[in-house]
Every structure is written in structure tokens, then in C-alpha cells.
């Protein structure tokens, strides 16, 4: 157990370091702006006085390291500063959107993970059969599709032609849970389709990889049924890579949300992010990328830790 | 032309005269093509002529060096002459865009050379790989000769908004009344061209750094490795958007940003595969006999890690291509009025809610190319792994 504890502690320390570096990069990106922020925002016509006032207001007259520490402390307190475009508090802009985005990502994950793992196990069980081949071609194709293509095909089929789901996800706070699920069904389905292919292929590969090992052959020679071999013997050892790929795909989900939210006009973080990028609203972009990047890093960390903890060799040391 | 080879360069099994006459015809064709332009733009025709002749010299030198058969020569000559014939039939359009015509000729010859050289492998390729190769060939040719094929100009407004499909406008018109079919052709040229350039740049940066890290070890490896770790800590889509906010979305900055972010993945692969090669005896033998670093990289390491890198190039291209179209779709990639598949979907998305599939054609074009490349990579990987056994 101490072995696991040590490994996990190592990963956690590394993760913390990564978080620190990520925040530093996001902070520094603005420092590297050609010219300076004030000039960029206020335009060439700005007088030295207005530039100085602007700098003082944003604290830009302080040396970089002091500013970084102040910025980081504000961020941890949930104070992201003000948007340059609308002058509103960024935390106010973020509040509901962060929730919406995580709701969407969770919904997609809840559909995608069981589906992908089941399909992957079935493909490994019946490998080289027609089922396996069809699944292989279908997943290879869906990996090759751009997200917005999948999204619009779903809109045309499910929203325009069949009229089952709304093509625009109009989410607001006062909606009930199921109403929310119904309205975000199409974006969630799009994300699911994009993610399932990869997860499924990796699950299949992880299990097939193990099927060649001697202890599986032993189980087969004992006369066990293929289903039992895969579920009882192969799966526990394949769990680590599977968990890894599942969590990595969740990390991908958080990013993939950006495109899908724009297609479905879903009021989430991704849309705010894209809007701010096109308006070059730097504080909002910083805040959004910080949230996205943190989620990504934390999920990666989770993947690392979980795959260590589910490794049977480490769990039962000799 | 280039008689540097000890034996007759045009010897071999094929009749030398056929090739010579064919090449003379092509030269005459290029001469006329660019001389037509002299009155309009002297410099571009002079540069064009120089470039065309440089290209011919390179092509002929290469031709004299590859293993040749009469059938292979016939294929190359026939394909070239057929292209010239096509250009003469559509002389009006072909002569209006001499650079595109010239580029198309180059592409036709490159494809013919490749087909002849790798015919043994191609013959045994599965149907899916053939499908992929044909898709790539069609895209490359359309991209090369876009202005010649396209019925209208790239940004020309030729009708009312959202016209339906008709004889004049094959796929209707877009939100500003530009011809959809024309935009689709030009979009292919821009999107594929930029994605290809980006991938190439990513491979030059990442591949070189990766091999260098593996060959030099020590602090170079450590520094490069940690730098890549840092760049990979932030999801690349988010990172790209963050940097593009700051540097702005011009095409050069787009190419640079995506190339650098993508080079990290190439670095990882190049380093990993060269690590396996660097420890082998023949590399040590070479370094003991005093070969320099550059020689080691070029002659010992690079040839041995080429197959996985080529396969990775295909996959990376798909990734960059989807990435770029995603950015354009968000309005943050290639900027209007340049035609581009991602932004075409975005601009015409309104039509989708009326059940019109026209805006999906560019997206389908993206999907077909990525599927094609994936199939070819699949075949290539299978072949490369088969050869090792």
C-alpha cells in the first residue's frame, strides 16, 4: 500500500506543479503581447495620461511578479476582474455558464462511458466477426468527421426532419432537470458520438492486448466461457488503460464542448470563450482558458491516480 | 538535358526519343504559356519561365536516376502529354492562369512518378487504400488547378443570396450571392494548402527537435522535453485560442501557432522512435569512427525512423485539418473573404434549419479527405509492420 501512496503522492505533487505552470503561462501570454495592453485596447490615439490611468486601474504599473501573485490570489478567491468589452464582473458572466457547460459534459459522459465500454468489450469478445468489422469502420469514420459536421447531421435528421429534439438548446436557470436534459440532448449526443469512437477502440485494444497472455490461455484451456474470461480475468487487468482513456476523453469533452456549444447556441463557457476571443477581451479569455486548462489538468491527474490505484500488481504487492 | 549519369540518362529500356520529344513538347508548351503573359506582367512571366525550367531540370534528373521500365516511361509521358492536351483544349482558361496550369502539370508528374515508382506496392493495396489514394489525388489536382476549374472568381458576387441549385450555379449561391461550387473548389485549395503547410512545419520543428533530443541526450533532451511537457499541459485548442487572441488571426500566425502546438506531439514520437535507434550498434560504430552529429541524424537515424514518421504525418495532417476547420468554423481561423470550408459551413448554417444540405457539403468534403488519409495511413502502417516481420 505504501508503494501506491508514494506513487500517488508523486503524481499529486507533479499535478500541483503543472497547475502552477499553467497559470503562469496564461498570465505570461498577456505579458508577451506585442506592444502593451493599454495601447492595444485604447488605440494609437491614447494620450500618455489615459494610458497611465488605464495601467494604474489594472495594476499594470507594478512589476510582473507582484502582479502575478496578486492575480493568482484574486483568481483563487473567485475574483476574475472585469471584462474589457462589457465592463461587467467576469465572475458574474461565468457563474451560470460554468454550471451549464459542466452539465452538458456530464450528460455526454453519462451516455458515452457505459456505451463505449460495453461496445468495446463486445468488439473484443466477437473480434474479427462482422460486428467487429462494422464497428471498426463506423468508429474510424466518426473519428474523421469534424464535430460540427456530426452536429449538423444530427440537427437535420433529429430536429428538422423528425422534429424530436429542438435544434437550439435554450437553457435557462428556471427549467426543470428533465427539461434541461431534453433541450441539451442534441449537443450531448454530438459529444457522445465524437468521444465514443476513441474510447471504444482503446477499450477493445486494451482487452485484446491481454487476451494473448498465458493466464488467459490457461483460463480458456480450463474450459471457461469467453464472456467469463473477459469479464473476470481480462477486465481487471485492462481496467487501468481503460480508465485512463475514459478520463482522457472526458478531458477532451471539456474542450470539445467549445465547438458544439457554438453550433447549438448553448449558453455555456465555450460560447463565452469564443465570443471573447473574437472581441479580444483578454481578461475573459484568460479566465476561461484558466478554467478549461485547470479542468483538463485535474482530469489528467485523476486519470493518472486512478490508473495507479486500479493496477492489480500494485494493489496486491507480493 | 541532364546527361550527368554515366550511362545514357534516357537509356534504359525505353526509347530515348519518345521521352525527348515529349519533354521538348512540354517545354514549348510552358514557353508559350508564360510568353502569353509577357505583355501583361513581364516579371511574373520571367520568374515563371525560370521556375518551370528549374522544375524540369529537377524532374529530368530524378527521372534519369530512378529504376525505369518502358511501361513506366510510357505512363509518365502519356499522362504528361494528356495534361498538356487538356490545357490546349481549354487554352482560354489555362493560359489565363499560367501558374496554376504549371502547378497542375507539376502535380500530375509527381503523381505519375510516384505511381510508377511504387507500382509494386500499389498493385497489392486493398480497396480502402485505393479509395483513399484516389480521394487524395482528386483533392490535390482540384487544389492545384482551382482557378481553371472554378466557373467564377473566388470572391465574386454573381447572383442573389441563397440561390437554389441550377445549371448556372451548380450548388446554388451562398449568403452573399457568391457561387457555392466555386467557393468549394477555392476553399479546398486554401484549407488543404494551409493545413499541409502547417503539418510540414510542425514536422520540421518537432521531428528535428525530437531526433536532436534523442541523439544528444543530456541537457538538450531535458530542456526540450520539459518545454514540450509545459506546452502539452494546456489543451491545444484552448491554447491556440488564447494565443490567437493575443497575436491576432492572420494566416501566418495561424500557421505558426498550430505548427508549434502540433510539433509537441511530433517531438514525442520522433524522440521515442529515435531513442530505439540511437542505442543500436551501427549508430555507435558510426559515431566511434568520428561521424558528425548531422551525418548521424541524416544517414543513420532518419532512414530508420521514416515509416512511423510518414504514417504520423498522415494522422497529424488530419488532426491539423480538423483543427483548422474547427477554428474557421468558429470564425477565428482563416478570415473572409478567403474561401474556406470551415467558415463556409458557418456562414450558410441558416439553410440547415430549412432542411437544405448545401452548407454541409464543405463539411462532407472535410470528412471525405480525412477518411481517405486515414485509410491510406492504415494501409501504410499495415505494410510497414508487415515488412518488419
Contacts between the chains, C-beta under 8 A, distances in Angstrom:
chain1	res1	chain2	res2	distance
A	18	B	233	5.1
A	21	B	230	5.6
A	21	B	233	6.3
A	22	B	233	5.3
A	22	B	234	5.7
A	25	B	230	6.8
A	25	B	233	7.8
A	25	B	234	6.6
A	26	B	234	7.7
A	26	B	242	6.7
A	29	B	242	5.7
A	29	B	243	6.5
A	29	B	246	5.8
A	30	B	246	6.8
A	32	B	246	7.0
A	33	B	246	5.4
A	34	B	247	7.4
A	140	B	371	7.4
A	140	B	374	6.1
A	140	B	378	7.8
A	141	B	367	7.7
A	141	B	371	5.8
A	143	B	374	7.5
A	144	B	318	6.7
A	144	B	367	5.8
A	144	B	370	3.9
A	144	B	371	4.4
A	144	B	374	5.5
A	145	B	363	8.0
A	145	B	367	4.8
A	145	B	370	7.6
A	146	B	322	5.3
A	146	B	325	5.4
A	146	B	326	6.4
A	146	B	329	7.4
A	146	B	342	7.7
A	146	B	363	5.9
A	146	B	366	5.3
A	146	B	367	6.7
A	147	B	326	6.8
A	148	B	326	7.3
A	148	B	329	5.2
A	148	B	342	7.9
A	148	B	345	6.0
A	148	B	346	8.0
A	148	B	363	6.4
A	149	B	345	7.8
A	149	B	360	6.9
A	149	B	363	3.8
A	149	B	364	7.0
A	149	B	366	6.9
A	149	B	367	5.6
A	152	B	345	7.3
A	152	B	349	7.3
A	152	B	352	5.4
A	152	B	359	7.4
A	152	B	360	5.7
A	152	B	363	6.7
A	153	B	360	7.2
A	155	B	352	6.0
A	155	B	353	7.4
A	156	B	352	6.2
A	156	B	355	6.5
A	156	B	357	6.7
A	156	B	360	7.5
A	159	B	353	8.0
A	160	B	352	7.3
A	160	B	353	6.4
A	160	B	354	7.6
A	160	B	355	4.7
A	161	B	355	6.6
A	167	B	353	6.0
A	251	B	235	7.1
A	252	B	235	7.8
A	254	B	235	7.7
A	255	B	235	4.5
A	255	B	237	5.1
A	255	B	238	6.2
A	258	B	237	6.6
A	258	B	238	7.8
A	258	B	241	7.9
A	258	B	330	7.5
A	259	B	326	5.5
A	259	B	329	6.8
A	259	B	330	6.9
A	262	B	329	7.6
A	262	B	330	5.9
A	263	B	349	7.9
A	273	B	238	7.9
A	273	B	241	6.8
A	274	B	241	7.5
A	274	B	330	5.1
A	274	B	331	7.7
A	274	B	332	7.0
A	276	B	245	7.6
A	277	B	241	5.0
A	277	B	244	6.7
A	277	B	245	4.8
A	277	B	330	7.9
A	277	B	332	5.7
A	278	B	331	6.0
A	278	B	332	6.2
A	280	B	245	5.5
A	280	B	248	8.0
A	282	B	245	6.4
A	282	B	246	7.4
A	285	B	241	7.3
A	285	B	242	6.1
A	285	B	245	4.8
A	286	B	242	7.7
A	289	B	234	7.3
A	289	B	238	5.1
A	289	B	239	7.6
A	289	B	241	7.2
A	289	B	242	4.7
A	292	B	235	6.5
A	292	B	238	4.6
A	293	B	233	7.4
A	293	B	234	4.6
A	293	B	235	6.7
A	293	B	238	6.0
A	293	B	239	8.0
A	296	B	234	7.0
A	296	B	235	4.8
A	296	B	238	7.6
A	297	B	233	6.2
